[in-house]
Amino acid sequence: MPIEAYKALDVGMNSSAANALFSRADDEASATNLHLTGDGDAGAMSAHLTQAMNAWLNAEVAPARGAAITSIKTAASQILLPGGVHGIVPEFEKDRLKRDRNTRRVEVHNTFHDRHGADVEKQEETEREYEAMRAYEGGRKARNPGRLIDFLVIVLIMVPESFINYRYFLEYLKVGIVALGSTIIVGLLFGASAYLAGRFWKAYYYYMAPDNDRQRAEGVRMIILAMGVLFIALMAVGAVRYMGIVRDNVGRILIGQPPLEPFSQTGMLLFGNLGVFALGMALTYWLHDKNPLFAEKAEESAKLSEKVARLRKRELLDRLKQIDDSYSQKLERMQAQAALMNGKPGYDQICNNVSVVANKDASVLGLLQEYRARLIRKFGADTIIHLENRQTMDAAGFAALPIGLYRC
């Protein structure tokens, strides 16, 4: 009987089968890289087995065990359920469903890695670089408001500048749409100038480092551009105000009113514009980091993390959930079918035989765990253990991995 043959298989610690397993330890321990079987791998009765453990199982255990399992399945299939459906072994069927689920999960993981492995590796590398820079910066987080906030700051400066200047542009240009457009352009110039100046002064010690000519040149270009844009904006506002006053003074003199003093009036307007400029520069100074490279790395890390998270959800997590949901539904149907087996003639004997296989499996697993313990004691310091998901672990992690024998 296949059941009795598997039950009689000697897998004691001093058996020939055990010696055949333990004799593989020295060769396997000498390898610097060990690849473990995956959960659901074809030809593997369990996940987390070394190649020697899996080969031993297939050579010493699988023939007798496979015959025993087949005989139990055959006996169960001879039990007819309502509708002429053949009976099942619930424990074995559960293993089959679980193995099918795990195989599909591995396929999804592999597909995701093949498609987006480069993105994941780049994201992990960038995150490591950011964390290294963060440690160098004393553990602080980078101040990086993002491009949208930067743009909003410029717009925020433009709005009060426009309120201040629009009246004078309208008085001088006489055409509303032209005055509005000119006011907005000048306001954006003030905003851009304040932004550049704020960035420069916040990172002054970075840009003006004495031992880096490239950074100094970049900083000099930034502050020259900021001051040049500011000068153009001030000249535009000042010219409109000054020429507007000069032109209005002609009319005021003709009607006998005292003329306005153009320099003081223009100066007051320019002073108001400079006040808004200073406010924008201070806001930019507060929002940004003193180390632009640190801020750039933080932004790059955040963008890549967001991209990978989005890809992981759409092409990995969502699909894994679908697989798990399908497994749960099939498991429920199987359990309902299994309930119909209760009380059927011959089913008690099938359950007894399942218990015999389970008891012998426990002995086999004990031998495998002993082999793993002996193998770990022989490991070198540079031994790397590879899992099915392309991750690696050390000996302690390997020792904690579960081992179980599929019955399908």
Buried (B, 14 or more C-beta within 10 A) or exposed (E): EBBEBBBEBEBEEEBEBBEEBBEBBEEBBEBEEBEBBBBBBEEBBBBBBBBBBBBBBBEBBBBBBBBBBEBBBEBBEEBEEEEEEEBBBBBBBBBBBBBBBBBBBBEBBBEBBEEBEEBBEBBBEBBEEBEEBBEEBEEEEBBBBEEEBBEEBBEBBBEBBBEBBBBBBBBBBEEEEEBBEBBBEBBBBBBBBBBBBBBBBBBEEBBBEEEEEEBBEBBEEBBEBBBEBBEBBBEBBBEBBBBBBEEBBEEEEEEEEEEBEBEEBBBEBBEBBEEBBEBBBBBBBEBBBBBBEBBBBBBBBBEBBEBBEEBBEEBBBEBBEEBEEBBEEBBEEBEEBBEBBEEBEEBEEBBEBBEBBEEBBEBBBEBBEBBBEBBBEEBEEEBEBEBBEEEEBEBEEBEEBEBBBBBB
